């Protein structure tokens, strides 16, 4: 439930058909035995989270046909993994060239019913910008804003399906009350605005 006057809608549940069990099984088969930091093309976002960049690997997650039908071509995709019992400091996402990214399309993979995606009020004086880089690449992948705690919540969702989410408003994952890693399959698209994508799907 929204508790502040956010200037825009922060998320939209979408109707892209996907099989949650298939995503879960594929994840378990492909990565289930590996610690996130040891997965291929894994980027440590903090000591609490990793993003496993799937671009450049052969990865079919059963969504290619859906995207084709919609005329969508992902520019980045990966697995976003938060350790159990922890939360991320709020942050905004960035493109490969360092600009703030407006939105993402996320699919639940593991333990998404136990954690929340939370948007927080932007409080510039409490944050500082830092950047994480690809292990073998100097391009900026990600920008985060550190804070002592989770911040003042303005809205949150439990990811009970596929969601478009705003990533240009400070947001975080609260996985404090879960005993398992929370895994999301996340797709990023260039050159399509939030308004366009929310009209399309
Ligand atoms: Fe993010």
Boltz pocket constraint, residues with backbone or C-beta under 6 A from the ligand:
constraints:
  - pocket:
      binder: B
      contacts: [[A, 91], [A, 92], [A, 93], [A, 167], [A, 171]]
      max_distance: 6.0
